[in-house]
Amino acid sequence: MPVSPQPSAPLFRHVMTWAAAVGSPTVVAAINPLLGYVVLVIELVLVVAIVVTAMYGSDQISERAFRLIRLLFNRREPPTRRASIRPPR
């Protein structure tokens, strides 16, 4: 079985997402430490905003935040609910 020269897309995307998240403040801090801290704080504020939105946002906004979190952690979408199984209350 031949080996594909390209890495699998989901794993590659997952690794590159985390490398960019950790690498950007590190590289900026190597150039200018104060600017590196500013970039790190901005990233942390974004993460907190996404988590708070997922927990306390409206249903539609919360669903979008959870989809973004699943994308970052390389998780599959859960199966969709069928209207016949659970009618709305």
Secondary structure, 3 states (H helix, E strand, C coil): CCCCCCCCHHHHHHHHHHHHHHHHHHHHHHHCHHHHHHHHHHHHHHHHHHHHHHHHCCHHHHHHHHHHHHHHCCCCCCCCCCCCCCCCC
